[in-house]
Amino acid sequence: MSNQYPEISFVSPVYRAENMLPELVSEIQKVMVKLNKSYEIILVDDRSPDDSWLVMKSLSSKFPEVKSIRLSRNFGQHPTIMAGLSQAKGNWVVVMDCDLQDQPKEVEKLYNKALEGFDAVLAQRKDRKDSFFKKLSSKIYAKIYGYFTNTNYDYTVANFGIYKHKVIASVLEVNDYIKYFPLFVKFVGFHTTVIQVEHNSREDGKSSYSITALISLAFNTIISFSNKPLKLFVKFGMLISLISFISGVFTIYKYFRGEIEVLGYSSLIVSIWFLSGVIITIIGVTGIYVGKILIKLKIGQFILSTKL
């Protein structure tokens, strides 16, 4: 990239953070003074219901390196991150939450590690300072997501990290309605590593992620990037067919022994069970083909856009 661009861009989604934003900007400034590198801070307001936008505008008028963006409505954390990434110009891009649980002082460690030759360095929270419920829900989410996507999903790694501009450019090329930044980073590949960082407790407010929001996020990302649920339906259909076959043999056996006296009962039960299994299997197989087409389209579109 040209020298006119900053060395590091900071992108932070903002929601219910009016009391934390001044300290966030101050801490980032301290780190960048120490690193002695050019930088920009991009704050993206996800239509926060508090006075975050007013604080953001005040910070932007006071500090030229602070850029404030406001979305037209509330879209959620990950679409907000993507909006900020689209405006980042730095050779490196740091993505971090605005609640100061991701500590700006750790950016120096991430940046120095990245200079060893990595395209992305992810922050692993070695001791999460979250509530028991949040840590438990994150673990459950990680298990479910990892199972359905056949990946090792580490719940101690989230959005916080530093990424080379080419990684961010590739992430932005993943043209999918469902936005999930960590998944996109894995999807595009590149030379990535993980290092441990200190995690801070939330100083103000509470997380906007409820159990309902986590379930919705998991469901959307799974159906968008995995066809395993369809495969499970195929297995379920085949299991039903197998059970119906065994049940049918047993029913016919009982019929010839004269234990079934209702006319048509045997053929009706066997037909219902068997055809139900066949129908579920066919629907599942059809779904797998559709899922493979979707994945191929995503990969093909991504490769084409990166070549262009």
N, C-alpha and C positions, 0 to 999 in steps of 0.2 A: 504493500500500500504506500501511497505518497506520504511524505513527511508532514504534509499539512494536517494529517489526521492525528488525533491523540494516540498515545501509546496504549492507554487502558480506558475502556468505557465501562461504567457501572450501570447495570440495569436492575431496577427494583420495583416490583409491583406494590402499589399502595392501597391499603384498605384499613380503615379505622386506625390511623397511625398519626394523628395530628400532634400528639405529645412526644412522639419518638423521632419525627423527621429532622428537627434541628440537630439532635445529637448524632443521628445517622450521618448527616452531611459533615458535621464537625469531625467525627471519627475517621471518615474517609479522607478528608483533607489532611489530617495528621499523618495518615499512612502514606499518602502521595507526596507529602513534603519530605518524608523520610526516604522514599524511593527516588525522589527527584525526577519524576516522569510526568509528561503531559497527560491529562485525563479529562473526562467528562462524566457527569452524573445524570442519568436519565431516570426520572421518577414518573411512573405511569399510574394515574389515579383510576381505579376500577369503580368509579362512581361511588366512592365511599360516602356513607350517610353523615359523617361528622364534618369537621372543618379542615380536613386534610388538604383539600384543593386550595384553600386560602393560604395555608402554611406553605404549600408548594410554590405558589405564585410569589409569595414573599421571599422565599429562598432563591428563586430564580432571578428576581430583581436585585437581590443583594450580591449573589455570586454568579458571574457569567458562565462558569463551568456547569451550573445546574440547569438542566432542561426539564420542563414539566409538561406532561401530556395528559389529557383527560379523555377517557373513552366516552362514547355517546350514551352508554348504559353499562350496567354491571354484566360482565362477561365471564368472570371467574379468574382465578390466579394464572392459569397457564396461557389462555389467550392474551391476558394482560402482559405476561412476559414476552410473548411473541411480538406484540405490538411494540414493546420497548426495543427488542432486538432489531426490528426493522429500521430503527432510527440510529442504531449504534454504529459509529465510524471507527472505533479504535482497532489497533492491531490485535489487541486482546480484549475480550469481553468478560467481565465478572457479573454473574447473576447471583443475586442475594436477596433475601427477604428484608422487609423494612422494619421488622420488630426487634432488631438488634440481637436476636438469638444467633444469627450468622454474624460473627464479630468481624468488623472491618480490619482489625489488626492481623487477622489470619491471612489476608490477601497477600501480604509480603511473602509468606511461606508458600502459598499457591503459585505466585508469580515466579519465584526463584526455582521452584520445581519444574514449572513449565519451560523455563529457559534451558533445562537439561535436554530438551528435544521432544517434549510431549506436545500434542495438539490440544489436549484437554486434561485438566487436573481436577478431579472431583474431591469435594470435602467430605470426609467421613466423620460423623459426630461420635467420638469415642465414648462420651458420657452425656447422653441426651438429658437436658434439663427440662423435660416436659412432664405433664401430669401422667399418672398411671393409666388413665383412660386413653390418652392420646398415644402413648407408647404401645399399649395393648392393641388399639385399633390399627395402628401402623403395622404391627407385627402380623395381625390377621390379614390386612390388606396385602402385605408382602407375600404371605403364604398362598393366598388365593390367586393373586396376580402371577406369581411364579409358577404355580401349578398349571394354569390355563395357557400361559405363554411359553412354557418350557424354558424359562430363564431363571438365573439365580438373582433374584431381586433383593438387594440389601436395603433394609428399611432405615439404616443409619445414614444412607446417602440420599440427598434430595436434590434441590436445584443449585445449591451453593457450589460454585466452582469457577474456574477460569478457563476460557475457551478461545482458541485462535480464531481469527476472523473468518477463515475458510470453513471452519466447523459451523459457525453461526450461519454463514451463507448457505451451507448445505442443509442445515436444519430448517431454514426459511423456505427452502425449495420443496420440503415435504408438504405437499398441498393436500392436507386432510382436514375435514371439518372438525374432527375430534383433536383437540390440542393437548398434548402432554409432553412437556419439555424433556424430562429425563429419558422417556422412551424414544423421542426423536434423536437425542444424542447417541443412544445405543444403535439406533437404526442406521444412522449415516456412517458409523464406524470411526475411523481415524485412530491415531496412537493415543490411547487414554490410560491414565493411571489414577490411583486413589491414595490420598494421604490423610492422616488423622488431624483433626483440628479441635479446638476447644469450642464447646457449645454453651451459650449463655441462657439463663432463664429469661422468660418474657417479663419485661419490666412494667408493661402497661397493657391493659385490655386482655382479650382472650382470643384464641384461634377462631377463625371463621369456618373451619372445617368441622362439620358435625358428622356423626356416623352415617347419616343419610347422604351427605355430600360425598363421603368416601366410597360408599356403595355405588353411587351413581358414577363416580369417576372410574372405579374399577370395572363396572359393567361396560361403560362406553369404550374404554381403552381395550378391553378384552375382545369385544365384538369387532372392533376396528382393526386389530392387528393379530388376531388369532382365530383359527378355524377349529380349535380343539373342542369347543362345545358341540360343534356339528359332528365331530368324530364320536363324541360320547353318545349322541343321539343314535348314530349308526350302531354302536355297540349295544345300546339299549334295545333298539329294534331287533337286532339279531338275537339278543337274549330272550325277548318276548317270543320270537319265532321258535326258538329252541324249546322254551317252556310249553308253547302251544303244541309243538310236535309231540313232546312227551305226554302232555295232557291228552292229546288226541289219541295216541296209542292206548293210554290207560282207559279212556272213555270207550273206545272200540272194544277193548278187552271186556269191560263191564257189560257192554251191549250184548256180546256173544254169550256171556254168562247169564243173560237174562235179568241183570240187575237194574237195567234202565228200561222203563216201560212207556215213557212219554215218547210219542212218535216224533221223529225229527230232531230230538234234543241233541243227540250225538253229533250229527252233521252240522247243526247250527252252532254249537259251542266251539267245535274244532275250526269251523270256517271263520268265526269271529276272531278267535285268538290268532290264528295263522295269518289272516289277511291284515289284522292290525299290526303285527310284527313286520310284515312285508311293506306295508305303507310307511311305517316309521323309518324303516331302513332305506327305502327309496328316497324319501324326503331328506334324510340325513346325507345320503350320497350326493343328491342334487345340490344340497347346500354346500357340501365340500367343494364341488366343482365351481360353484359361484364364488366361494371364498378364495379359491386358488386364482380365479380370474381377477378378483379384487386385489389380491396381494401382488400379482404380476403387473397389473396396471399401475399400482403404486410404485413398485420398484422400477418399472419401465419409464414412468413419468419422471421419477427422481433422477435416473441415469441420463435421460435425455436433457433435462434441465441443467444438470451439472456440466454436460458436454457443451451446451450452448454458452 
